[in-house]
Amino acid sequence: MKTNLINNKQTMTRRSFLKKSLAVGSAAMAVPWFIPAGALGRGGAVAPSERIVLGAIGIGPRGRHVLDCMITEPDVQFVAICDVQASRREAVKAMADAKYGNTDCVMYRDMFEILARPDIDAMLVATGDRWHTMGSILTAKAGKDVYSEKPCGITIGQCQALSDVMQRYGRVFQAGTQRRSVPNFQFAVHLARSGKLGKLHTVHASIYKLRCLYDWLPAEPEPSKDECDWDRWLGPAPWRPYNHLYVAGRWRGYYDFDSGATLLDWGAHTVDLCQWANQADETTPVEYEPSGGTIYARYANGVKLVLRPDGWLDTGTCPVRFEGDEGWIETGDKSQVEVYPASLKSEMKLFTKVAGTNAAQHTRNFFDCVRSRALPAANGGVMRHSHIACHAAAIAWLLGRKVTFDPVKEEFIGDDEANHMRSRTMREPWHV
């Protein structure tokens, strides 16, 4: 699939080129031309010209899982990886080369080099949290569609800017909140929205045990830029001395690097599902009040949102629970569903059960939308409101008090301290 990303005019595909060449050749020569069926997309193969060309920025363990789902799609061709760590660049190249049986995957340390490639249609952005917004915005401005791991922004302001840019540039955007595409969660939302639980009154979202670190790990000598470009690894985050544990994944929990209080690690998924169940994809709760490690929120329609780390049934990680005045449902990553009344469980047959939290359905939804230009399941607007709800809850917890929020203006009401926390200063030269 080759579309000019600047003027949106369709370019000549390899298939049309071959057909025109055949027509000319048959008139000029008596000898036949033999073309492999795969080159024309026959026998189940997808012609190279019709494939979505994919690149990736910042691929660690989670990114490799998502990328593995992506490169199994027959209409996707992964061509390049950019990462500031040599070991991660090389691991992804080895993965791609093994998949395709060649050595064609190109490695980059500088993201501006991979973004300058005109042949790439879409980009997987799976960096650390501090880079998700900046990487996604730069990708969109380079004329490419974006699949971004969550949290897609570490502040309310970043989520607003990201959503605005995707709309302004007309890019297809999918947040990596893949549980929107997993059948047991879809079933739970279906019951909540169908009225079969009665009038919905409370939705529950699981979160990590909240914490926030402000200290620094001990300084260590910086490696060479080719081994690990520490300045670029930090990106828009405040400077601090290098420590190898940061780049090995120990950055989580530090305020400078994540969304604050680690609430969005699971909350980006589970609050998103609660928003969907409450038909609130275009709004957020209006009140947030912390109590210990739990946060209680309320929507304008009266539905309560409870963000809590424990007290769940054994349905797996990332559980959610939806309660109405006639029944309830709870489910998690084991695909197990607990429901009352039990008779409602029979409706699960409408949904095809899949194992675990495989992102394949979610990435497929993204690629389908890259082709159709339709809105993906977790598009920029959906991400904006569910992420902002999470950030508002985290701010309430960090402040240790109740806050009220205006979902239309996307600001706290009469609360300068909370409003100041909607954004952070980004280290030069990065800004949104």
C-alpha positions as CSV (number, residue, x, y, z in Angstrom):
1,M,0.0,0.0,0.0
2,K,1.8,3.0,-1.2
3,T,0.1,6.3,-0.8
4,N,1.7,9.7,-1.1
5,L,1.5,11.0,2.5
6,I,1.9,14.6,1.4
7,N,-0.7,15.2,-1.3
8,N,-2.8,12.0,-0.7
9,K,-2.7,11.0,-4.4
10,Q,-2.4,7.3,-5.1
11,T,0.9,6.4,-6.7
12,M,1.5,3.6,-9.2
13,T,1.7,0.2,-7.4
14,R,4.1,-2.5,-8.3
15,R,1.2,-4.6,-9.6
16,S,0.0,-1.9,-12.0
17,F,3.6,-1.3,-13.1
18,L,4.0,-5.0,-13.9
19,K,0.8,-5.2,-15.8
20,K,1.7,-2.1,-17.9
21,S,5.2,-3.6,-18.5
22,L,3.6,-6.9,-19.6
23,A,1.4,-5.2,-22.0
24,V,4.3,-3.3,-23.6
25,G,6.6,-6.4,-23.5
26,S,4.1,-8.6,-25.2
27,A,3.8,-6.2,-28.1
28,A,7.6,-5.8,-28.4
29,M,8.8,-9.4,-27.9
30,A,7.7,-12.9,-28.7
31,V,9.3,-14.5,-25.6
32,P,7.1,-14.9,-22.6
33,W,7.6,-13.3,-19.2
34,F,7.3,-15.5,-16.1
35,I,6.5,-13.6,-12.9
36,P,6.2,-15.3,-9.5
37,A,2.6,-15.5,-8.2
38,G,3.7,-13.9,-4.9
39,A,4.8,-10.8,-6.7
40,L,1.2,-10.3,-7.9
41,G,-0.3,-11.2,-4.6
42,R,-1.6,-14.6,-5.6
43,G,-1.7,-17.8,-3.6
44,G,-2.4,-15.9,-0.4
45,A,0.6,-13.7,-0.6
46,V,0.4,-9.9,-0.5
47,A,2.2,-8.1,-3.2
48,P,5.1,-5.9,-1.8
49,S,3.4,-2.8,-3.2
50,E,0.3,-3.5,-1.2
51,R,2.0,-4.1,2.2
52,I,1.9,-1.6,5.0
53,V,5.6,-0.7,5.6
54,L,6.3,-0.5,9.3
55,G,9.1,0.9,11.5
56,A,9.6,1.1,15.2
57,I,11.1,3.5,17.8
58,G,12.3,2.2,21.2
59,I,11.6,-1.5,21.5
60,G,12.1,-3.3,24.8
61,P,10.3,-6.4,26.1
62,R,6.8,-5.0,25.7
63,G,7.5,-3.5,22.4
64,R,8.9,-6.9,21.1
65,H,5.7,-8.6,22.1
66,V,3.6,-6.1,20.2
67,L,6.0,-6.1,17.2
68,D,5.8,-9.9,17.1
69,C,2.0,-9.6,16.7
70,M,2.5,-7.0,14.0
71,I,5.0,-8.8,11.8
72,T,2.9,-12.0,11.6
73,E,0.4,-10.0,9.6
74,P,0.8,-10.9,5.9
75,D,0.1,-7.4,4.7
76,V,2.8,-5.8,7.0
77,Q,6.5,-5.5,6.2
78,F,8.8,-4.4,9.1
79,V,11.9,-2.6,7.7
80,A,13.6,-0.6,10.4
81,I,14.3,-0.2,14.1
82,C,15.4,2.9,16.0
83,D,16.6,2.6,19.5
84,V,19.2,4.5,21.6
85,Q,20.5,1.2,23.0
86,A,22.7,-0.9,20.7
87,S,21.6,-4.2,22.4
88,R,18.0,-3.5,21.7
89,R,18.5,-2.4,18.1
90,E,20.4,-5.6,17.5
91,A,17.8,-7.8,19.2
92,V,15.0,-6.4,17.1
93,K,17.0,-6.7,13.9
94,A,17.7,-10.3,14.7
95,M,14.0,-10.9,15.3
96,A,13.0,-9.3,12.0
97,D,15.7,-10.9,10.0
98,A,14.8,-14.3,11.3
99,K,11.2,-13.7,10.5
100,Y,11.8,-12.7,6.9
101,G,14.9,-14.9,6.2
102,N,17.1,-12.0,5.2
103,T,19.3,-9.3,6.7
104,D,17.3,-6.3,5.4
105,C,16.1,-4.7,8.7
106,V,18.0,-1.4,9.1
107,M,19.1,-0.1,12.5
108,Y,19.1,3.6,13.5
109,R,20.2,5.4,16.7
110,D,18.7,8.7,15.7
111,M,14.9,8.7,15.3
112,F,15.0,11.6,12.8
113,E,16.8,9.3,10.3
114,I,14.1,6.7,10.5
115,L,11.3,9.3,10.4
116,A,12.9,10.8,7.2
117,R,12.3,7.5,5.3
118,P,9.5,8.2,2.8
119,D,8.7,4.4,2.3
120,I,7.5,3.9,5.9
121,D,3.7,4.1,6.4
122,A,3.3,3.5,10.1
123,M,5.4,3.5,13.2
124,L,5.3,1.5,16.5
125,V,6.3,3.8,19.3
126,A,7.2,1.7,22.4
127,T,9.8,3.8,24.2
128,G,9.7,4.6,27.9
129,D,6.8,6.7,29.0
130,R,8.6,10.0,28.9
131,W,9.0,9.6,25.1
132,H,5.6,8.4,24.0
133,T,4.0,11.8,23.3
134,M,7.1,13.4,21.7
135,G,7.9,10.3,19.6
136,S,4.2,10.0,18.4
137,I,3.9,13.7,17.5
138,L,7.2,13.7,15.5
139,T,6.0,10.6,13.7
140,A,2.7,12.2,12.8
141,K,4.4,15.3,11.6
142,A,6.6,13.1,9.4
143,G,3.4,11.8,7.7
144,K,3.2,8.4,9.3
145,D,0.4,6.7,11.3
146,V,1.1,5.8,14.9
147,Y,0.6,2.9,17.3
148,S,1.8,4.1,20.7
149,E,2.3,2.1,23.8
150,K,0.6,3.4,26.9
151,P,0.6,5.7,28.8
152,C,0.6,7.8,25.6
153,G,1.3,11.0,27.6
154,I,2.7,11.5,31.1
155,T,0.6,14.6,31.8
156,I,-2.8,16.0,30.9
157,G,-1.2,18.6,28.7
158,Q,0.7,16.0,26.7
159,C,-2.4,13.9,26.1
160,Q,-4.2,17.0,24.9
161,A,-1.4,17.9,22.5
162,L,-1.1,14.4,21.2
163,S,-4.8,14.1,20.5
164,D,-4.8,17.5,18.8
165,V,-1.8,16.7,16.6
166,M,-3.3,13.4,15.3
167,Q,-6.5,15.2,14.4
168,R,-4.7,18.1,12.8
169,Y,-2.5,16.0,10.6
170,G,-5.1,13.4,9.8
171,R,-3.1,10.4,11.1
172,V,-4.5,7.1,12.2
173,F,-3.6,6.7,15.9
174,Q,-4.0,3.6,18.1
175,A,-3.2,3.7,21.9
176,G,-1.8,0.4,23.1
177,T,-4.7,-0.2,25.5
178,Q,-5.3,-3.5,23.8
179,R,-7.9,-4.8,26.2
180,R,-10.5,-2.9,24.1
181,S,-10.0,-5.6,21.5
182,V,-10.0,-8.7,23.9
183,P,-13.3,-10.6,23.9
184,N,-13.9,-11.2,27.6
185,F,-13.5,-7.4,28.3
186,Q,-15.7,-6.6,25.3
187,F,-18.3,-8.9,26.7
188,A,-18.2,-7.2,30.1
189,V,-18.7,-3.8,28.5
190,H,-21.5,-5.2,26.3
191,L,-23.4,-6.3,29.4
192,A,-22.9,-3.0,31.2
193,R,-24.1,-1.0,28.1
194,S,-26.9,-3.3,27.2
195,G,-28.8,-2.7,30.4
196,K,-28.8,-6.4,31.4
197,L,-27.1,-5.5,34.7
198,G,-29.8,-3.0,35.3
199,K,-29.0,0.7,35.8
200,L,-25.2,1.0,36.0
201,H,-24.1,2.6,39.3
202,T,-20.4,1.7,39.9
203,V,-17.5,0.7,37.8
204,H,-14.2,-0.6,39.3
205,A,-10.7,-0.2,37.8
206,S,-7.7,-2.1,39.1
207,I,-4.5,-0.1,39.6
208,Y,-1.0,-0.8,40.9
209,K,-0.2,0.0,44.5
210,L,0.5,3.7,44.2
211,R,4.0,5.1,44.7
212,C,6.1,8.0,43.6
213,L,9.9,8.2,43.7
214,Y,11.9,11.4,43.6
215,D,15.5,10.3,44.5
216,W,18.3,9.4,42.1
217,L,20.2,6.2,41.6
218,P,24.0,6.5,42.1
219,A,25.8,8.1,39.2
220,E,27.8,5.8,36.9
221,P,30.1,6.5,34.0
222,E,28.2,7.1,30.8
223,P,28.7,4.5,28.1
224,S,29.5,5.5,24.5
225,K,26.7,7.1,22.5
226,D,26.6,4.1,20.2
227,E,26.1,1.7,23.1
228,C,23.5,4.0,24.8
229,D,22.9,7.6,24.0
230,W,22.0,8.7,27.5
231,D,21.1,12.3,26.6
232,R,18.6,11.0,23.9
233,W,17.4,8.3,26.3
234,L,16.4,11.1,28.8
235,G,14.9,13.1,26.0
236,P,12.3,15.6,27.4
237,A,12.7,14.3,31.0
238,P,14.9,16.3,33.5
239,W,18.6,15.6,33.4
240,R,20.0,13.2,36.0
241,P,23.3,11.1,36.0
242,Y,23.4,7.8,34.2
243,N,22.8,4.5,35.9
244,H,22.6,1.3,34.0
245,L,19.5,0.2,36.0
246,Y,17.4,3.0,34.4
247,V,18.0,1.8,30.9
248,A,17.4,-1.8,32.0
249,G,13.8,-0.9,33.0
250,R,14.2,0.4,36.5
251,W,13.0,3.9,35.6
252,R,9.4,2.9,36.5
253,G,8.0,4.6,39.6
254,Y,10.3,7.7,39.3
255,Y,8.2,10.8,38.8
256,D,10.5,12.3,36.2
257,F,10.1,9.3,34.0
258,D,6.5,8.1,34.3
259,S,3.0,9.5,34.7
260,G,3.1,9.9,38.5
261,A,2.2,7.4,41.2
262,T,2.4,4.6,38.5
263,L,-1.4,4.8,38.3
264,L,-1.5,4.6,34.5
265,D,0.5,1.4,34.3
266,W,-2.7,-0.5,34.7
267,G,-5.2,2.4,35.0
268,A,-4.6,3.3,31.3
269,H,-6.2,0.0,30.5
270,T,-8.8,-0.4,33.2
271,V,-10.1,3.1,33.5
272,D,-10.3,3.1,29.7
273,L,-12.7,0.0,30.0
274,C,-14.7,1.7,32.7
275,Q,-15.1,4.8,30.5
276,W,-16.3,2.6,27.7
277,A,-18.7,0.7,29.9
278,N,-20.2,4.0,31.2
279,Q,-20.5,5.3,27.6
280,A,-18.1,8.1,28.7
281,D,-15.5,8.1,25.9
282,E,-16.0,11.8,25.4
283,T,-15.9,12.9,29.0
284,T,-14.3,12.2,32.4
285,P,-15.4,12.0,36.0
286,V,-16.0,15.4,37.7
287,E,-14.8,14.5,41.2
288,Y,-11.8,12.5,42.5
289,E,-11.1,11.8,46.2
290,P,-8.2,9.6,47.5
291,S,-8.6,7.4,50.5
292,G,-5.4,5.4,51.3
293,G,-4.4,3.5,48.2
294,T,-7.9,3.8,46.6
295,I,-9.4,6.7,44.7
296,Y,-13.1,7.4,44.4
297,A,-14.4,9.3,41.4
298,R,-17.8,10.3,40.2
299,Y,-19.2,11.1,36.7
300,A,-21.7,13.8,36.0
301,N,-24.3,11.1,35.3
302,G,-23.9,9.8,38.9
303,V,-22.0,6.6,38.1
304,K,-19.1,6.0,40.5
305,L,-15.6,5.0,39.5
306,V,-13.5,3.2,42.0
307,L,-9.7,2.9,41.3
308,R,-8.4,0.2,43.7
309,P,-5.3,-2.1,43.9
310,D,-6.9,-5.1,45.7
311,G,-10.0,-6.9,46.7
312,W,-10.5,-8.6,43.3
313,L,-11.8,-12.1,42.4
314,D,-9.3,-14.4,40.8
315,T,-9.8,-13.5,37.2
316,G,-6.3,-12.5,36.3
317,T,-4.4,-9.2,36.1
318,C,-6.0,-5.9,35.1
319,P,-9.4,-6.8,36.4
320,V,-12.5,-4.6,36.0
321,R,-15.9,-4.8,37.6
322,F,-19.2,-3.3,36.5
323,E,-22.2,-3.1,38.9
324,G,-25.8,-2.4,38.1
325,D,-28.9,-2.5,40.3
326,E,-29.8,-6.0,38.9
327,G,-26.4,-7.6,38.5
328,W,-22.6,-7.4,38.1
329,I,-19.7,-8.7,36.1
330,E,-16.0,-9.0,36.8
331,T,-13.2,-10.2,34.5
332,G,-9.5,-10.0,34.0
333,D,-6.6,-11.3,31.9
334,K,-7.3,-15.0,32.5
335,S,-10.4,-14.5,30.2
336,Q,-12.4,-15.9,33.1
337,V,-15.8,-14.1,33.7
338,E,-17.6,-14.0,37.0
339,V,-21.2,-12.6,36.7
340,Y,-24.4,-12.3,38.6
341,P,-27.0,-13.5,37.8
342,A,-25.3,-16.6,36.4
343,S,-27.7,-16.8,33.6
344,L,-26.0,-13.9,31.9
345,K,-22.8,-15.9,31.4
346,S,-24.4,-17.8,28.6
347,E,-24.2,-14.7,26.5
348,M,-20.5,-15.1,26.4
349,K,-21.0,-17.4,23.4
350,L,-21.4,-14.2,21.3
351,F,-17.7,-13.5,21.9
352,T,-14.8,-15.7,20.7
353,K,-12.6,-16.5,23.7
354,V,-8.8,-15.9,23.3
355,A,-6.0,-16.7,25.6
356,G,-4.2,-14.0,27.6
357,T,-3.8,-10.4,26.6
358,N,-2.5,-11.0,23.1
359,A,-2.4,-7.7,21.3
360,A,-2.9,-9.3,17.9
361,Q,-6.6,-8.2,17.6
362,H,-5.7,-4.7,18.6
363,T,-2.8,-4.3,16.1
364,R,-5.0,-5.8,13.4
365,N,-7.6,-3.2,14.1
366,F,-4.9,-0.6,13.7
367,F,-3.7,-1.9,10.3
368,D,-7.3,-2.2,9.0
369,C,-7.7,1.5,9.9
370,V,-4.5,2.5,8.3
371,R,-6.0,1.1,5.1
372,S,-9.5,2.4,5.5
373,R,-8.6,5.7,7.4
374,A,-11.4,4.8,9.9
375,L,-11.0,5.5,13.7
376,P,-9.3,2.6,15.6
377,A,-10.8,1.2,18.8
378,A,-8.4,3.2,21.0
379,N,-8.2,6.4,18.9
380,G,-6.8,9.7,19.9
381,G,-10.1,11.0,21.4
382,V,-10.7,7.8,23.4
383,M,-7.1,7.9,24.7
384,R,-7.4,11.6,25.6
385,H,-10.4,11.2,27.9
386,S,-9.4,8.0,29.6
387,H,-5.8,9.1,30.1
388,I,-7.0,12.5,31.5
389,A,-9.3,10.7,33.9
390,C,-6.3,8.7,35.1
391,H,-4.1,11.8,35.5
392,A,-6.7,13.7,37.4
393,A,-7.0,10.7,39.8
394,A,-3.2,10.6,40.2
395,I,-3.1,14.3,40.9
396,A,-5.8,13.9,43.6
397,W,-3.7,11.2,45.2
398,L,-0.4,13.1,45.0
399,L,-2.1,16.1,46.6
400,G,-3.8,13.9,49.2
401,R,-7.2,15.6,48.8
402,K,-10.4,15.8,46.8
403,V,-10.4,17.7,43.5
404,T,-13.2,18.7,41.2
405,F,-12.7,18.7,37.4
406,D,-14.4,20.3,34.4
407,P,-14.4,17.7,31.6
408,V,-15.3,20.3,28.9
409,K,-12.5,22.8,29.8
410,E,-10.3,19.9,31.0
411,E,-9.2,21.8,34.0
412,F,-9.6,21.6,37.8
413,I,-12.2,24.0,39.2
414,G,-10.9,26.8,41.4
415,D,-7.7,24.8,42.2
416,D,-4.4,26.5,41.0
417,E,-2.2,23.9,42.6
418,A,-3.9,21.0,40.8
419,N,-4.0,22.9,37.5
420,H,-0.3,23.6,37.7
421,M,0.2,19.8,37.8
422,R,-1.6,19.3,34.4
423,S,1.7,19.9,32.6
424,R,5.5,19.7,33.2
425,T,8.4,21.6,31.8
426,M,10.2,19.6,29.1
427,R,13.9,19.7,28.8
428,E,15.2,21.6,25.8
429,P,15.1,21.2,22.9
430,W,11.9,19.1,23.3
431,H,8.5,20.7,23.4
432,V,4.9,20.0,22.3
